[in-house]
Amino acid sequence: MRTQVAIIGAGPSGLLLGQLLHKAGIDNVIIERQSPDYVLGRIRAGILEQIMVDLLHEAGVGERVAKEGTVHHSIELVYKNTRHPIDVTGLTNGKVVTAYGQTEITRDLMDARQAAGLPTVYEAANVSIHGFDGAKPSVRYEIDGQTHELACDFIAGCDGFHGVCRATVQDSITEYEKVYPFGWVGLLADVPPVSPHAVVYANSERGFGLCSMRSLTRSRYYVQCPIDDKVEQWSDDRFWDELRRRLDPAMAEAIVTGPSIEKSIAPLRSFVAEPMRFGRLFLAGDAAHIVPPTGAKGLNLAASDVKYLSTAFIEHYAEKSDAGIDHYSQRALARVWRAERFSWWLTSLMHRFPDTGGFGQKVQEAELEYLVNSEAMSRSLAENYVGLPLDFGQR
């Protein structure tokens, strides 16, 4: 079996890359160790930069996000029991973000791939990659105890933080990591969002809170919690009570509660692996970097990786140029570090840190006061929130 590009991982980044390559006439096979139901069951991000939305349209799967996605023109910051809107659209010459769940993106891409009859291997065991440092890369895997080998020109590692691709080149990578001393309790519920056209970021002496959404009937809420908390400690009643305490009084009164359909605790970390290219192997998405979810950059960063990488492959096959391939790691990492900086800054601004006490809280409130009253700082927040241009800093 042979293809031009072997894609490891059938999450949104792998599926999106496969669809963009298919549209350009480039053969690809996706290999995934989990089942389709498992992949669709992951509850993840839901705030899309315009770059991500544009890529979905480019890939031919933008119909549902255009119809069902909810456009956000602002974000709201809560501190000292007061709420302050930031006019994102006005500060960025008309740019917006769109609320549309990662599960829905994955479903759209899966459906498109199946409709096109493109090969995807699910439940592949013992996946391994070979020969990427030479001219003949290959991927080996097992199905029902039988070993298969896929020969290819290139391998795209879209298999996440725990995947085989980064692990294979671990000795050649420089890793940068920051682990935060807290986590998030996340609750998904079929209730209308308390703020249907904005994400709400709350800073309080009790810790951080966030109000987001997946649709006009499904909400995703978070509260900061100690790093060693267990989800069993967080009943629905405890969660809703704690979230209300971190919002301004009007919003706390207006919030609609309901039974959780999913609840989990996630640690917060920043992680970057350099470089992102190893011969004919390319890392993309969580295989190369993780950001705290505070800035909603994880899925969007994966999308920009995919845009750089798909363009590089298209240039290689259509224009016989390897310029995009040669500069992929440099271009992708420049954008990664800008997103890491923004996510670190927003995380540092909005969370309660155990070692800073009351002084840290007062400094955060002073910075928030400056942010909401300074057009320049509000614009900086808005520009980073909607996503810097793909060619930012490359002129």
C-alpha positions in Angstrom: 0.0 0.0 0.0 1.3 3.4 -0.9 0.2 7.1 -0.7 1.8 10.5 -1.0 1.1 11.7 2.5 0.5 9.5 5.5 -1.3 11.3 8.3 -1.1 9.9 11.8 -4.1 10.9 13.9 -7.8 11.4 12.9 -8.5 14.4 15.2 -9.4 17.8 13.7 -5.9 18.6 12.5 -5.3 15.3 10.8 -8.8 15.3 9.2 -8.5 18.9 8.1 -5.0 18.3 6.6 -6.4 15.3 4.7 -9.3 17.2 3.3 -7.2 20.2 2.1 -4.7 17.8 0.4 -7.6 15.9 -1.2 -9.0 19.2 -2.6 -5.5 19.8 -4.1 -5.4 16.3 -5.7 -2.8 14.9 -3.2 -3.4 11.3 -2.1 -3.4 10.7 1.7 -4.2 8.0 4.2 -5.1 8.7 7.8 -4.2 6.2 10.5 -5.8 6.4 13.9 -5.4 4.2 16.9 -8.8 4.9 18.4 -12.3 4.1 17.0 -14.5 6.8 15.3 -16.8 6.9 18.2 -13.9 7.5 20.6 -12.6 10.4 18.4 -16.1 12.0 18.3 -16.5 11.6 22.0 -13.7 14.0 22.9 -15.1 17.2 24.5 -12.7 20.0 23.5 -12.5 23.5 22.3 -15.3 25.6 20.7 -14.1 29.1 19.9 -12.8 29.5 16.3 -10.7 32.2 14.9 -11.6 33.4 11.4 -8.6 31.6 10.0 -10.0 28.3 11.2 -13.5 29.1 9.8 -11.9 30.1 6.5 -10.0 26.8 6.4 -13.1 24.8 6.9 -14.7 26.6 3.9 -11.5 26.0 1.9 -11.8 22.3 2.8 -15.4 22.2 1.6 -16.9 21.6 5.1 -18.0 25.2 6.0 -21.7 24.9 5.5 -22.7 23.9 9.0 -20.4 26.3 10.8 -21.8 29.1 8.7 -25.3 28.0 9.5 -25.0 26.9 13.1 -22.0 28.7 14.5 -22.6 31.7 16.7 -20.5 34.8 15.9 -19.0 36.7 18.9 -18.2 40.4 18.5 -16.9 40.9 22.1 -15.6 39.4 25.2 -16.5 40.3 28.7 -14.1 40.7 31.7 -15.4 40.4 35.2 -13.4 41.7 38.2 -14.3 43.3 41.5 -17.9 42.1 40.9 -18.3 44.3 37.8 -18.5 43.3 34.1 -16.7 45.1 31.3 -17.2 44.4 27.6 -14.3 44.6 25.2 -15.5 45.4 21.7 -13.4 42.9 19.8 -14.9 43.6 16.4 -14.6 47.4 16.7 -11.0 47.1 17.8 -9.9 44.8 15.0 -11.5 46.3 12.0 -14.4 43.9 11.9 -12.9 40.6 12.9 -14.9 38.1 14.9 -14.6 34.6 16.5 -17.2 31.9 16.1 -18.5 29.5 18.7 -18.8 26.0 17.2 -17.8 22.8 19.0 -14.7 20.8 18.1 -16.9 17.7 18.1 -19.0 19.2 15.3 -15.9 20.1 13.3 -14.6 16.5 13.7 -18.0 15.2 12.6 -18.1 17.5 9.5 -14.6 16.4 8.4 -15.3 12.7 9.0 -18.5 12.9 7.0 -16.7 14.7 4.1 -13.9 12.2 4.1 -16.3 9.2 4.1 -18.4 10.8 1.3 -15.2 11.3 -0.8 -14.3 7.6 -0.2 -10.9 8.6 1.3 -9.0 5.9 3.2 -9.0 6.1 7.0 -7.7 3.3 9.1 -9.2 3.3 12.6 -8.2 1.1 15.6 -4.7 0.7 14.3 -2.5 -0.9 16.9 1.3 -0.6 17.5 1.7 2.2 15.0 5.3 3.0 14.2 7.0 5.3 11.7 10.2 4.5 9.8 12.6 5.9 7.2 11.6 9.6 7.6 15.2 10.6 7.7 15.7 9.2 4.2 13.9 9.1 0.9 11.4 6.2 1.7 9.3 6.9 4.8 6.8 4.3 5.9 4.2 3.6 8.6 3.6 0.2 10.1 0.5 -0.8 12.1 -1.5 -3.8 13.1 -5.2 -4.6 12.4 -6.6 -7.7 14.0 -3.1 -9.0 14.7 -2.0 -8.6 11.0 0.9 -6.2 10.3 0.5 -3.7 7.5 2.9 -1.2 5.9 2.1 2.1 4.2 4.8 3.6 2.0 4.7 7.3 1.5 6.5 10.5 0.5 5.9 12.3 3.8 4.5 11.7 7.3 2.3 14.2 9.1 2.3 13.7 12.9 -1.1 14.9 14.0 -1.4 12.3 16.7 -1.4 14.6 19.8 0.8 14.9 22.9 0.8 11.2 23.6 1.2 10.1 20.0 4.0 8.0 18.5 5.4 10.7 16.2 6.9 13.1 18.7 7.9 10.1 20.9 9.9 8.7 18.0 12.0 11.8 17.7 12.1 12.6 21.4 16.0 12.6 21.5 16.2 15.2 18.8 13.7 17.7 20.4 14.2 20.6 22.7 11.2 20.9 25.0 9.9 24.0 26.8 7.3 23.5 29.4 5.4 25.4 32.2 3.0 23.6 34.5 0.5 25.8 36.3 -0.4 25.1 40.0 -4.1 24.7 39.4 -6.6 23.0 37.1 -10.1 23.7 35.6 -13.3 21.9 36.5 -15.3 21.9 33.2 -19.0 21.3 33.0 -21.0 20.8 29.8 -24.8 21.2 30.1 -27.8 21.6 27.7 -28.7 25.1 29.0 -28.7 28.4 27.1 -25.4 30.4 27.6 -25.5 33.2 30.1 -23.9 35.4 27.5 -24.9 34.1 24.0 -22.6 36.4 22.0 -19.5 36.7 24.2 -17.1 34.6 26.2 -17.0 35.7 29.9 -13.6 35.7 31.8 -14.0 36.2 35.5 -11.2 37.2 37.9 -12.2 36.9 41.6 -10.6 36.3 45.0 -12.0 32.8 44.8 -10.3 32.1 41.5 -11.0 32.1 37.8 -14.3 31.4 36.1 -15.2 31.1 32.5 -18.5 31.1 30.7 -18.4 29.8 27.1 -20.8 27.9 24.8 -21.0 25.3 22.1 -24.4 26.5 20.7 -27.4 28.6 21.8 -28.7 25.5 23.7 -25.4 24.0 25.0 -23.0 25.7 27.4 -19.5 25.0 28.6 -18.5 26.5 31.9 -15.3 26.3 34.0 -14.0 27.2 37.4 -10.4 27.1 38.6 -9.7 24.4 41.2 -6.7 23.0 43.1 -4.5 20.8 41.0 -5.1 17.8 43.2 -8.9 18.0 43.1 -10.9 15.0 41.9 -14.0 15.3 39.7 -16.0 13.3 42.3 -15.5 16.2 44.7 -17.5 18.5 42.4 -21.2 17.8 42.4 -23.3 19.8 39.9 -24.7 21.9 42.8 -21.2 22.7 44.1 -20.1 23.7 40.6 -23.0 26.0 39.9 -22.7 27.6 43.3 -19.0 28.3 42.9 -19.4 29.7 39.4 -22.1 32.1 40.6 -19.7 33.4 43.3 -17.1 34.3 40.7 -19.4 36.3 38.4 -20.9 39.8 38.8 -24.3 39.8 40.6 -26.4 40.4 37.6 -24.9 37.6 35.6 -24.9 35.2 38.6 -28.7 35.8 38.9 -29.3 35.3 35.2 -27.4 32.0 34.7 -29.5 29.0 33.9 -28.3 25.8 35.5 -29.0 22.2 34.7 -27.6 18.7 35.0 -24.2 18.1 33.5 -23.8 15.9 30.5 -20.0 15.8 30.9 -17.7 17.0 33.7 -14.0 16.7 34.0 -10.9 18.3 35.5 -8.0 19.3 33.3 -4.6 20.5 34.3 -3.1 23.7 32.7 0.2 23.6 31.0 2.3 25.3 28.3 4.4 23.1 26.1 6.4 23.5 22.9 8.7 21.0 21.1 11.3 22.4 18.7 11.8 21.8 15.8 8.6 20.6 14.1 10.2 19.0 11.1 12.5 15.9 11.0 13.4 15.1 7.5 10.1 13.9 5.9 8.3 13.9 9.3 6.3 16.9 10.3 4.6 17.5 13.7 1.4 19.5 13.9 -1.1 20.5 16.6 -0.8 18.9 20.1 2.0 16.7 18.9 4.2 19.8 18.9 2.6 22.3 21.3 0.0 22.7 24.1 -1.4 26.0 25.4 -3.5 26.7 28.4 -7.2 26.8 27.3 -7.6 30.4 28.7 -6.9 32.0 25.3 -8.8 29.4 23.2 -5.7 28.9 21.0 -5.2 25.1 21.0 -7.4 24.1 18.1 -6.7 27.4 16.2 -3.0 26.8 16.5 -3.4 23.3 15.1 -5.3 24.8 12.2 -2.5 27.3 11.3 0.0 24.4 11.4 -2.2 22.6 9.0 -2.4 25.6 6.7 1.3 26.0 6.6 1.8 22.3 6.1 -0.8 21.8 3.4 0.5 24.8 1.5 4.0 23.3 1.7 2.9 20.0 0.3 0.9 21.6 -2.4 3.9 23.7 -3.4 6.0 20.5 -3.5 3.8 18.6 -5.8 2.3 21.4 -7.9 5.2 23.8 -8.2 8.1 21.5 -7.5 9.3 23.9 -4.8 10.4 22.8 -1.3 10.5 26.3 0.1 7.4 25.8 2.2 8.7 22.4 3.5 12.1 23.9 4.4 10.5 26.8 6.3 7.6 25.0 7.9 9.0 24.6 11.3 10.3 28.2 11.5 7.0 29.7 10.3 4.8 27.5 12.5 6.9 28.0 15.7 6.9 31.8 15.3 3.1 31.7 15.5 3.1 29.1 18.2 5.3 31.3 20.5 3.0 34.3 19.9 0.0 32.2 21.0 1.9 30.8 23.9 2.8 34.3 25.1 -0.8 35.4 24.8 -2.2 32.3 26.6 0.4 32.7 29.4 -0.4 36.4 29.8 -4.2 35.9 30.0 -3.8 32.9 32.3 -1.5 34.9 34.6 -3.9 37.9 34.6 -7.1 36.0 35.4 -6.2 33.2 37.8 -5.5 33.2 41.5 -2.0 31.9 42.2 -1.3 30.2 45.5 2.0 32.0 46.1 1.0 35.6 45.4 -1.9 36.1 47.9 -3.7 39.4 48.3 -0.8 41.4 46.7 -1.2 39.4 43.5 -4.9 39.9 43.5 -4.6 43.7 43.8 -2.0 43.8 41.0 -4.3 41.8 38.7 -7.2 44.1 39.4 -4.9 47.1 38.7 -3.9 45.6 35.4 -7.5 44.8 34.5 -8.5 48.4 35.3 -5.8 49.6 33.0 -6.8 47.1 30.3 -10.5 48.1 30.1 -9.7 51.8 30.2 -6.8 51.8 27.7 -7.8 51.6 24.0 -4.3 50.4 23.1 -4.3 47.6 25.6 -7.8 46.6 24.8 -6.8 46.5 21.1 -3.8 44.3 21.9 -6.1 41.8 23.7 -8.7 41.9 20.9 -6.0 41.4 18.2 -4.6 38.4 19.9 -8.0 37.0 20.7 -9.3 36.9 17.1 -5.9 35.6 15.9 -2.9 37.4 14.4 -2.6 37.1 10.6 -0.8 34.0 9.3 2.0 36.2 7.9 2.4 38.4 11.0 6.0 39.3 11.5 7.1 37.8 8.2 6.9 40.9 6.0 
